């Protein structure tokens, strides 16, 4: 039996809405992310900057925190929306965070002009950090 194709539109729409709420007064680089959770709900997040850039929170990690705060740790897909061409992929810190929960996660990166690219987390982050003392931190 073939799996149904992923309907990315609800995730794209949620990521686009989250992007509208981004706080990016320094970089002006607004990002929205939306995670599809195992129960069918969506956890979204936007980037939140700080004048000390190291304290900024990326949209993807914000969405992960939103999901985990709701008791959800089973992620099925993520959409990330920016306004650059080609659409920006998540940063290394976000890729590592996503790998903690779903190493084979499907990822849609998109922009406001309709450009879309579907990838997997493993394509973008093929060699994640491994904690040698503990193979299963849960």
ABEGO torsion letter per residue (X at the ends): XBBBBBBAAAAAAAAAAAAAABBBAAAGBBBBBBBBBAAGBBBBBBBBBBABAAABBBAAAAAAAAAAAAGBABBABBBBBBABOBBBBBBAAAAAAAAAABAABBBBBBBAAGBBBBBBAAAABABBBBBAABABAX
